[in-house]
Amino acid sequence: MQNAKCKIDIYDRTFEFACRVVRLHRASARNATSRPLLSQVLRSGTGIGANLEEAEAGQSKADFIAKVRVALKEARETVYWLRLIGATEIVKPKRIEPLTQEAREIVAILTTIVRNASARPAR
């Protein structure tokens, strides 16, 4: 039962995270400097959950692992863009920090999913 709860939790967390990224993008002032950075975080931050959903429909264990790895890459990229946006004060660092922390936690969860799925023998 614990695995089922964790499985649902990561899908909910990545969806809510994507919603938060969309709200950040919508509320942020855009200029020639900030526009590309905000677009990057929007793309990568919403791609995490989308790739995770694709993984759930994987045709094999290897396909599942490959798609979760893509979601993990998107999560790592999102951490980078959020750090950059905060460090350059495109958005106030206090506003970015909770999102950055959640992105780091998602990275940790997805890393664990990849490790566990890779370690288990195929059925």
N, C-alpha and C positions, 0 to 999 in steps of 0.2 A: 504493500500500500504506500510505503514511503516513496518508492520510485515513481508511482503514478502521480503523487502530489508534486514531486520535483519536476516531473515532465510537464505537468500543467503549469506550474509556476514559471518556468522559463518561457513558455509561449506567452503567458500573460505579461510577464515582465518585459519581454522584447516588444510586445505590442504597445504597452503603456510607455515604454521608453521612446518608441517611434512617435507616439502622440506628443510627448514632451518636446522632442526635437522639432516637430512641425510647428508647435506653438512658439518655440524659441525663434525659429526662422521667420515666422509671421510677425512677431513682435519686434524684431531687431531692425534697426536703421540700416539701410543698405546704401553703399557708395561704391566707387570703383575698386577700392581695396577690400571691403568687407563682402561684397556680393559673391565673388568666387569661393571664398572660404565658407560662407554660410551655405552656399549651394553644395559644397563638398560634404559638409556635416549632415545636411539634409539627405543627400543621396546615401551616404554610408550608414547613417543612423537609422534610416527606414529600411535599409537593405538587410539588416541583421535578422529581423523577424521574418521577412519575406524568404530569405534563404533557409531559415530554420523550418518554415512551413514546407518548402520544397523538399527538405531532407526527410520530413515525415512521410512523404510520398515516394521516397527512394525505392528503386526497383530491386535493390540488393543491399546487403550490409555495406559493401564497398561504396555504393552510391550514396547511402545515408552518411557515411563518414566523410566522403568528399564534400557533400553539401553542407554539413555542419562545419567543416573546415573553412568553407567560403564564408559562412556566417561569422566564424571566429575572426577571419581576416577583416571583414567589415567592421566588427566590433573594435579590433585593434586600431584600425584606421580612424574610427570615430573618436577614440581616446585621443589620438594625435590632434585631430582638427579641433576638438574641444579645448585641449591644452593650449593650442596656438591662438584660438579666439580669445581665451581668457588672458593669456600672457600679453597679448597685444592690445588688450582692453577694448576689443571690438564690442564685446559684451562684458559687463562687470564680472570680475572673477568670482565674487560671491554668488552670482546667479549661475555661473557655469559649473562651479565645484560639485554641487549635488548630481548634476548630469554626468560629470566626469567620473565621479565615484560609482554611480550606477553602471556606467559603461565598463569600468574596471571589474566590477562584480560579475557582469555578464561575460566578460572575457574569461574570468576564472571558472565560471560554470561551464561555458562551452569547451574550455580546455579539458575539464574533467570528463565531460561527455565524450569527447574525441578519444581521450586516453582509455576510458572504460570500454567504449565500443571497440577500439582497436585491440584491446587485450583479450576480449572474449572470443572464444572460437566460434566460427560460423555454425549455424544450426542446419 
